[in-house]
Amino acid sequence: MSSQETGTSPSGSDAGFQLGLPQSGILTVQPDRLFSESAFGKRVEREIEAEGAVLTAENRRIEAELRAEELELTERRSEMEPDAFRTLADAFDQKVQETRRRQEQKLREISQMGEQAKREFIAASLPVLQQIMRETGAGAILDHSSVFLSAEAADITSLAITRIDEVLGDGVQDEGGEP
């Protein structure tokens, strides 16, 4: 009897025939969905949204302060010498530009947090994806968006999310250093 007839792989295990595992030489995954629907990705999204909300509130506060300062400067204009006013107006413009640069940098840092988290997630997910490849006998996992045509059974995104969540959880380290 061959290994196919017995339902076991040539190595004697039946791991490749587990329910829900595609039997395909090439598997596909949707990387954006893999990240965004995982517990890890959802946690990162919540953190980025929270950071974004803090930055938005800070921007509104700063904007109100600058508006008030501008109004005060405008009101003082009529009682000031033109050169003195120009000096204050230039200093105010410089302050506005510097504030804008700082706030834009903070926004870039928030965006970079997300990109860094995605890289960490992919690196931490590789062992799980490699295990799925071994279990299915696949030789490759391709980005689903770059595949012209495939059977839906070849897409392992949902399976990978479930398994990655089991291994990584939301990615927050516990006191022992393990996720």
C-alpha positions in Angstrom: 0.0 0.0 0.0 1.4 3.5 -0.9 1.5 6.4 1.5 -1.3 8.1 -0.4 -3.5 5.1 0.0 -2.9 4.9 3.8 -3.5 8.7 4.3 0.0 9.2 5.6 2.9 11.1 4.2 6.0 9.2 3.1 7.6 10.1 6.4 4.8 8.2 8.1 3.0 11.2 9.6 -0.5 12.3 8.5 0.2 16.0 9.2 -0.2 16.9 5.5 -3.7 15.5 5.5 -5.0 17.5 8.5 -8.4 19.0 8.1 -8.2 22.5 6.6 -4.8 22.2 5.1 -4.6 22.6 1.4 -2.5 20.1 -0.6 -0.8 22.4 -3.0 2.8 22.9 -4.1 2.2 26.6 -3.9 0.3 28.4 -1.2 -0.8 32.0 -1.1 -1.2 34.5 1.7 -2.7 38.0 1.9 0.1 39.8 3.9 -2.0 42.9 4.7 -4.9 40.8 6.0 -2.5 38.5 7.8 -1.2 41.4 9.8 -4.4 43.4 10.2 -6.6 40.5 11.3 -4.1 39.0 13.7 -4.2 39.8 17.4 -0.7 41.4 17.0 -1.9 43.6 14.1 -5.1 44.6 16.0 -3.0 45.6 19.0 -0.6 47.7 16.9 -3.6 49.4 15.1 -5.1 50.3 18.5 -1.7 51.7 19.7 -1.3 53.7 16.5 -4.8 55.0 16.7 -4.2 56.1 20.3 -1.0 57.8 19.4 -2.7 59.5 16.5 -5.5 60.7 18.8 -3.0 62.2 21.2 -1.2 63.9 18.3 -4.5 65.2 16.9 -5.5 66.6 20.3 -2.0 68.2 20.7 -2.3 69.7 17.2 -5.7 71.2 18.0 -4.3 72.7 21.3 -1.3 74.1 19.5 -3.4 75.5 16.7 -5.6 77.3 19.2 -2.6 78.7 21.0 -1.1 79.9 17.8 -4.4 81.5 16.6 -4.6 83.4 19.9 -1.0 84.5 19.6 -1.6 85.6 16.0 -4.7 87.5 17.0 -2.8 89.3 19.9 0.0 90.2 17.5 -2.5 91.6 15.0 -4.2 93.7 17.7 -0.8 95.1 18.8 0.1 96.0 15.2 -1.5 99.4 15.2 0.4 100.5 18.4 3.8 99.3 17.2 6.5 100.6 15.0 6.5 98.7 11.6 10.0 97.4 12.1 9.2 96.1 15.6 6.0 94.5 14.4 7.9 92.9 11.4 10.4 91.4 13.9 7.7 89.9 16.0 5.7 88.7 13.0 8.9 87.0 11.6 9.5 85.4 14.9 5.9 84.2 15.0 6.2 82.8 11.5 9.4 81.0 12.4 7.7 79.5 15.5 4.7 78.3 13.3 7.1 76.7 10.8 9.1 75.0 13.5 6.0 73.8 15.3 4.7 72.4 12.0 8.0 70.5 11.4 7.9 69.0 14.9 4.3 67.8 14.5 4.9 66.4 11.1 7.9 64.5 12.5 5.7 63.1 15.2 3.3 61.9 12.5 6.1 60.2 10.6 7.3 58.5 13.8 3.8 57.1 14.4 3.7 55.8 10.8 7.2 54.3 11.2 5.9 52.5 14.3 3.4 50.7 12.2 5.9 49.8 9.5 8.4 48.5 12.1 5.7 46.5 13.8 4.8 44.9 10.4 8.4 43.9 9.9 8.6 42.4 13.4 5.4 40.6 12.9 6.5 39.0 9.6 9.8 37.9 11.1 8.0 36.4 14.1 5.5 34.7 11.8 8.0 33.0 9.6 8.3 29.8 11.7 4.6 29.4 11.7 4.4 29.9 7.9 7.3 27.5 7.5 5.5 24.9 9.6 2.4 25.2 7.4 4.6 24.8 4.3 6.1 21.6 5.8 2.6 20.2 6.7 1.2 20.9 3.3 4.3 19.8 1.3 4.3 23.3 -0.4 7.5 24.6 -1.9 6.5 28.3 -1.7 4.1 30.8 -0.3 3.3 33.7 -2.6 1.6 37.0 -2.0 -2.0 36.4 -3.0 -2.1 39.8 -4.8 0.6 38.8 -7.2 -1.0 35.5 -8.3 -2.9 35.6 -11.5 -5.1 32.6 -10.8 -5.2 30.0 -8.0 -7.7 27.8 -6.1 -9.0 29.5 -3.0 -7.9 26.4 -1.2 -4.3 27.5 -1.7 -4.9 30.7 0.3 -3.7 30.0 3.9 -4.3 33.5 5.3 -7.1 32.5 7.8 -5.2 29.4 8.9 -2.0 31.4 9.3 -3.8 34.0 11.4 -5.2 31.4 13.7 -1.8 29.7 14.2 0.1 33.0 14.5 -2.3 34.2 17.2 -1.8 30.9 19.1 2.0 31.5 19.0 2.4 35.3 19.2 -0.9 36.5 20.7 -1.0 40.2 20.5 2.8 40.4 20.7 3.1 42.1 24.1 5.9 40.6 26.1 5.0 39.2 29.5 7.4 39.6 32.5 9.3 36.5 31.5 10.2 38.0 28.1 7.9 35.7 26.1 5.1 37.0 23.9 
